[in-house]
Amino acid sequence: MPKSRQRAKKSTRSYAAPPTKAKPKPSPRWYGFLVLGVILLGVLIIVLNYADFLLPGGTQQHWLWIGLGTIGLGFIAATRWR
């Protein structure tokens, strides 16, 4: 039976390693509390609007939009949390 040929050995050529990406810094400890605070502030604005309590002008649509916008800002800030 004939012998099979041996494979060529891998060269010992060294390749340059790709540059490593720097890890983003972790968020400060207070950032999570800020995110929760902003979201809860938005919820509080909406609840106070419908409770007709402490908000000037009674129940109005613009307070709902302000509350929803505040909650949205909280969610946007949450995406930046590391």
C-alpha positions in Angstrom: 0.0 0.0 0.0 1.4 3.4 -0.9 2.1 5.9 1.8 0.3 9.2 1.8 2.2 12.4 1.6 2.8 14.3 4.8 1.2 17.7 5.0 3.4 20.7 5.1 4.1 22.0 8.5 2.6 25.4 9.4 5.0 28.2 9.1 6.2 29.9 12.2 5.4 33.3 10.8 4.0 35.6 13.5 1.0 37.7 12.7 0.2 41.0 14.3 -2.7 40.7 16.7 -5.6 43.1 16.1 -5.8 46.0 18.5 -7.9 45.3 21.5 -10.9 47.5 22.0 -10.9 49.5 25.2 -13.7 48.5 27.5 -16.1 51.4 28.3 -15.8 52.7 31.9 -18.6 51.5 34.2 -21.2 54.1 35.1 -21.0 55.8 38.5 -22.9 54.2 41.3 -25.4 57.1 41.4 -26.3 56.8 37.7 -28.7 53.9 38.3 -30.5 55.9 41.0 -30.8 58.8 38.6 -32.4 56.7 35.9 -34.9 55.3 38.3 -35.6 58.7 39.7 -36.3 60.2 36.3 -38.7 57.4 35.4 -40.5 57.6 38.7 -40.7 61.4 38.3 -42.5 60.9 35.0 -44.9 58.4 36.5 -45.5 60.8 39.4 -46.4 63.6 37.0 -48.9 61.5 35.2 -50.5 60.2 38.5 -50.7 63.8 39.9 -52.3 65.0 36.7 -55.1 62.4 36.8 -55.5 62.8 40.6 -56.0 66.6 39.9 -53.7 67.3 42.7 -50.8 69.8 43.0 -50.5 70.5 39.3 -51.6 73.9 38.1 -54.5 74.1 35.7 -56.2 70.9 36.7 -56.2 67.8 34.4 -54.6 68.8 31.2 -53.1 67.0 28.2 -49.7 68.7 28.3 -48.9 67.2 31.7 -49.4 63.8 30.3 -47.0 64.5 27.5 -44.5 66.0 29.9 -44.7 62.8 32.1 -44.3 60.5 29.1 -41.4 62.6 27.8 -39.7 62.3 31.2 -40.2 58.5 31.3 -38.8 58.4 27.8 -35.7 60.4 28.9 -35.3 57.8 31.7 -35.3 55.0 29.3 -32.8 56.7 27.0 -30.6 57.2 30.0 -31.0 53.6 30.9 -29.5 52.5 27.6 -26.3 54.4 28.4 -25.9 52.6 31.8 -22.9 50.3 31.9 
